[in-house]
Amino acid sequence: VQLVESGGGLVQAGGSLRLSCLVSGFTFDDYTVAWFRQAPGKEQEAIACTTRTGDATNPADSLKGRVTTSIDNAKNTVYLQLSGLKPEDMAVYSCAAERAGVCTVQRLTGPRYYYLMDYWGKGTLVTVSS
């Protein structure tokens, strides 16, 4: 199983970005893919999770209304789009996979969600200039 993130880099405040998570070794029928981010000096924050049949996004004020996820089955890729970027969005963004995971807001925002992931990508750094 592998997950490889791409699409990070330097973005201006107010702009948007789309990150990609290319997966191999499993299908979206069997795994939920989630996105996390970790800013310097802060804990991992769950952003969203997605499956073939639905997705959930973190309703926290730091993300509310700015996150969209999607799956391209043909490309084995999960996308995360984040709009209205702010300097505080600067972080390492990672995707992770949970076998037979249930993707709901309640699980996504639970304190143990990070520990439920079975596989992780290495992450991609997003820097936001003000």
Secondary structure, 3 states (H helix, E strand, C coil): CEEEEECCEEEECCCCEEEEEEEECCCCCCEEEEEEEECCCCCCEEEEEECCCCEEECCCCCCCCCEEEEEEHHHCEEEEEECCCCHHHCEEEEEEEEECCCCCHHHHCCCCHHHHCCEECCCEEEEEEC
